[in-house]
Amino acid sequence: MGMRVLFVCLGNICRSPSAEGVVRVKAGLRGVNLDLDSAGTGAYHVGEPPYGPMQSAAIARGYDLSGLRARQVVRADFARFDLIVAMDAANFAHLEGMRPEGGAEVRLFTDYAPGCGTDEVPDPYYTRDFDGTLDLIERCAEGLLDSLSR
């Protein structure tokens, strides 16, 4: 089993499942074995598939998110995963607030894309910019995989 990485946003229907799907494909292309999952800090969409327009934008780029279902992050995730990656500062703060001593490291996804011009992955549920969000997620994914390869 490879490194265990959890991607986290608010509702787990746009950004974090997309990050999971993008990293899964890109890791596979590189031959990198990772155990990936995604979750939300909120319970708004538990059990639901990723948001339709997000799935459409992802599938157009070769990322199939249809098998994913939203879940809420739980304290046990800090023991189950090696790295927890937050999509924005609010979710980062939420995760740090629930992180037990010695639990998984929490990082912002944009930490892996220095010079990208933002410190957050914008939520396309509100911005409606699904392609722009995927552009940033792809960039962060490449940086994350580069980091894990070092």
Salt bridges, closest charged atoms under 4 A:
GLU20 OE2 - ARG24 NH2 2.48
ASP37 OD2 - ARG71 NE 3.04
ASP37 OD2 - ARG80 NH1 3.56
GLU48 OE1 - HIS45 ND1 3.01
ASP77 OD2 - ARG71 NH1 2.98
ASP82 OD1 - ARG4 NH2 2.75
ASP88 OD2 - ARG15 NH1 2.81
GLU105 OE2 - ARG107 NH1 3.79
ASP111 OD2 - ARG107 NE 3.03
ASP123 OD2 - ARG15 NH2 3.67
ASP131 OD1 - ARG61 NH2 3.40
ASP135 OD1 - ARG61 NH2 2.85
GLU138 OE1 - ARG61 NH1 2.82
GLU142 OE2 - LYS26 NZ 2.88
GLU142 OE1 - ARG30 NH2 2.55
ASP146 OD1 - ARG30 NH1 2.84
